[in-house]
């Protein structure tokens, strides 16, 4: 298995061009085709009809959006010509939570960006990443809004708790794991009250991964509360100087909202390295 079809989601945020460059490096690494989808959001005109200066605001928003659209399209075409990566470019004003997960189903791996609370242009739809991860049926590689990550995927940390989601994430990450210099399986110590032997030893899943030619080590992380797992994983990955975290994403739909597990929410909010998530 390898990644032969990649999809990168773009927006008009400041981090979008770095994400596009990251996606091209990944496409080169796996000799993959790269599709880019740029979602454009427009303010609801009805929300501004009683505000002074609303027409000027909308005109300025449209101007900035158009400039960023043209900049990204030029960057896509220039990188495709420079790298020889085959691909296609798409721009849409359709609702991101519907159009991007649908497009993702035709890719082996999806590349998306972390929400930047200081850049409103990174907010393309309500709970966008949650919808993409839970609805697309594909692994999603989330890139932090800060950083370039030139050494991506040389030391991979796999979060393992023997769940279905974790098993899916391990399988989805194998193309990267096989080319990494080191992969560390991080298992969680059994919380208090959990019977001995209730979790599979990390050595079992490590043996499965090693059969793919990967260099694998096992590292048990101290038991912690469910709400602190995300922070502990990120801290542990930093201690190991890892440049990719792989984990299963837990979540379910409720009426009008999606609910992620505490670890997933924490990692999406606080990540400082790329994170591959599978559901």
C-alpha positions in Angstrom: 0.0 0.0 0.0 1.1 3.5 -0.8 -0.5 6.9 -1.1 -1.1 7.5 -4.8 -3.9 10.1 -4.6 -3.7 13.0 -2.2 -6.2 15.8 -1.5 -5.2 19.0 0.1 -7.8 21.4 1.5 -7.0 25.1 1.1 -8.6 28.2 2.5 -7.7 31.9 2.4 -5.8 31.8 5.7 -2.1 32.9 6.1 -1.1 29.2 6.6 -2.6 27.9 3.4 0.4 28.4 1.1 2.7 26.6 3.6 0.2 23.7 3.7 0.2 23.6 -0.1 4.0 23.4 -0.2 3.9 20.6 2.5 1.4 18.7 0.3 3.6 18.9 -2.7 6.6 17.6 -0.7 4.4 14.6 0.3 3.2 14.0 -3.3 6.9 13.9 -4.4 7.8 11.5 -1.6 5.1 9.0 -2.7 5.0 9.8 -6.4 1.3 10.6 -5.9 -1.2 12.8 -7.8 -2.2 15.9 -5.8 -5.7 17.4 -6.0 -6.3 20.8 -4.3 -9.7 22.1 -3.3 -10.0 25.7 -2.2 -13.2 26.5 -0.4 -14.2 30.2 -0.4 -16.6 31.5 2.3 -18.7 34.6 1.9 -20.3 36.4 4.8 -24.1 36.2 4.9 -25.3 39.5 3.4 -28.4 39.5 5.6 -26.2 39.6 8.7 -24.9 43.1 7.8 -27.9 44.9 6.5 -28.3 47.0 9.6 -24.6 47.8 10.0 -23.0 51.0 8.8 -20.2 50.3 6.3 -21.3 46.7 5.6 -21.0 47.3 1.8 -17.4 48.4 2.2 -16.7 45.4 4.5 -18.1 42.9 2.0 -16.2 44.6 -0.9 -12.9 44.4 1.0 -13.5 40.8 2.0 -14.2 39.9 -1.6 -11.0 41.7 -2.8 -8.8 40.0 -0.2 -10.3 36.6 -1.0 -9.8 37.0 -4.7 -6.2 38.0 -4.2 -5.5 35.0 -2.0 -7.3 32.7 -4.5 -5.1 33.9 -7.3 -2.0 33.7 -5.2 -2.7 30.1 -4.3 -3.6 29.1 -7.8 -0.4 30.5 -9.1 1.6 28.7 -6.4 -0.2 25.4 -7.2 0.7 25.7 -10.9 4.2 26.8 -10.3 4.9 24.0 -7.8 3.3 21.4 -10.2 5.6 22.6 -13.0 8.7 22.7 -10.7 8.2 19.3 -9.1 6.6 17.4 -12.0 3.7 16.4 -9.7 0.5 15.7 -11.6 -2.7 17.2 -10.1 -5.8 19.3 -10.5 -7.1 22.5 -9.0 -10.6 23.2 -7.9 -12.3 26.2 -6.4 -15.8 26.1 -4.8 -18.1 28.2 -2.8 -20.1 25.2 -1.7 -20.5 24.4 2.0 -17.1 23.0 3.1 -18.5 20.5 5.6 -20.3 18.8 2.6 -18.1 19.2 -0.4 -14.7 18.5 1.2 -15.6 15.1 2.9 -17.2 14.0 -0.4 -14.1 14.9 -2.4 -11.9 13.2 0.2 -13.4 9.8 -0.5 -11.5 9.7 -3.8 -8.1 10.2 -2.1 -5.8 7.9 -0.2 -4.9 10.6 2.2 -6.3 14.1 3.0 -4.2 17.0 4.1 -5.9 19.8 6.1 -5.0 22.6 8.3 -5.4 23.2 12.0 -7.8 26.0 13.0 -5.9 29.2 13.8 -7.9 31.2 16.4 -6.0 34.3 15.4 -6.9 34.1 11.7 -10.7 34.2 11.0 -10.0 33.1 7.4 -9.1 29.6 8.7 -12.7 29.2 9.9 -14.3 27.7 6.8 -17.2 26.0 8.4 -18.5 25.1 11.9 -16.5 22.1 13.2 -14.8 21.6 9.8 -12.0 19.2 10.9 -14.4 17.2 13.0 -16.7 16.7 10.0 -13.8 15.9 7.7 -12.2 13.3 10.0 -15.5 11.6 11.0 -17.4 11.8 7.7 -14.8 11.3 4.9 -13.8 7.7 5.6 -10.2 8.6 4.9 -7.2 9.3 7.1 -6.7 13.1 7.6 -3.2 14.6 8.1 -3.7 17.8 10.0 -0.9 20.3 9.6 -0.3 22.9 12.4 -0.9 26.5 11.4 2.7 27.4 12.5 5.8 25.7 11.1 7.0 24.2 7.8 8.0 20.6 8.9 10.7 19.9 6.3 11.7 16.7 8.2 8.1 15.3 8.4 7.8 11.6 9.1 11.3 10.7 10.1 10.3 9.7 13.7 6.7 8.6 14.0 4.8 8.2 17.3 1.8 5.8 17.1 -0.7 6.1 19.9 -2.0 2.6 20.7 -4.9 1.5 22.9 -6.0 -1.6 21.0 -9.2 0.2 19.8 -10.8 -0.1 16.4 -9.8 3.6 15.7 -6.2 3.0 16.7 -6.0 -0.1 14.5 -7.4 1.9 11.5 -4.8 4.7 12.2 -1.9 2.2 12.2 -3.0 0.7 8.9 -3.5 4.2 7.3 -0.1 5.4 8.4 1.9 2.4 7.1 3.2 4.1 3.9 4.8 6.8 6.1 5.9 4.3 8.8 7.7 2.1 6.3 9.9 5.1 5.2 10.5 6.5 8.7 13.8 6.2 10.4 12.1 5.3 13.7 8.6 4.5 14.9 7.7 4.4 18.5 4.5 2.7 19.7 3.2 4.6 22.7 0.8 2.5 24.9 -1.1 3.8 27.8 -0.7 2.3 31.3 -3.9 0.7 32.6 -5.9 3.2 34.7 -6.7 2.2 38.3 -9.4 -0.4 38.6 -8.7 -1.9 35.2 -7.9 -5.6 35.5 -4.4 -6.8 34.7 -4.0 -8.1 31.1 -7.0 -6.1 29.9 -4.8 -4.3 27.3 -2.7 -5.9 24.5 1.0 -5.4 25.1 2.6 -2.9 22.7 5.0 -5.6 21.6 2.1 -7.3 19.7 1.3 -4.4 17.5 5.0 -3.5 17.2 5.6 -7.0 15.7 2.8 -6.5 13.2 4.4 -3.2 12.0 7.9 -4.6 12.0 6.9 -7.1 9.4 6.5 -4.2 7.0 10.2 -3.4 7.4 9.8 -0.6 9.9 12.2 0.1 12.8 9.9 -0.1 15.8 10.3 0.6 19.5 7.7 0.3 22.3 7.3 2.9 25.0 4.6 2.7 27.7 3.2 6.0 28.9 2.1 6.4 32.5 -1.6 6.0 33.2 -3.6 9.2 33.2 -7.1 10.4 33.2 -9.0 10.3 29.9 -9.1 14.1 29.7 -5.3 14.4 30.0 -4.4 11.8 27.4 -4.1 14.3 24.5 -1.7 16.6 26.5 0.3 13.6 27.6 0.6 12.3 24.0 1.8 15.6 22.7 4.3 16.0 25.6 5.6 12.5 25.0 6.0 13.1 21.3 7.9 16.3 22.0 10.2 14.4 24.4 11.0 11.9 21.7 11.6 14.7 19.1 8.9 13.1 16.9 7.7 14.8 13.8 4.4 12.9 13.3 1.8 11.7 15.7 -0.6 9.0 14.5 -3.8 8.3 16.5 -7.3 7.1 16.2 -10.0 9.8 16.5 -13.0 9.0 18.6 -16.3 10.8 18.0 -20.0 10.5 17.4 -22.7 12.7 16.0 -25.3 14.3 18.1 -28.2 16.5 17.0 -26.7 19.5 15.2 -23.1 18.9 16.5 -20.3 16.5 16.4 -18.6 15.4 19.6 -15.0 14.2 19.7 -13.3 12.4 22.5 -11.2 14.5 24.9 -7.9 13.3 23.5 -8.9 14.1 20.0 -10.1 17.6 20.9 -7.0 18.4 22.9 -4.6 17.3 20.1 -6.4 19.3 17.4 -6.3 22.4 19.6 -2.7 22.1 20.9 -0.8 20.2 18.2 2.7 21.5 17.3 3.6 18.7 14.9 1.5 17.1 12.1 -1.1 14.6 13.3 -2.6 11.8 11.2 -6.0 10.9 12.5 -8.3 8.1 11.4 -11.8 7.3 12.5 
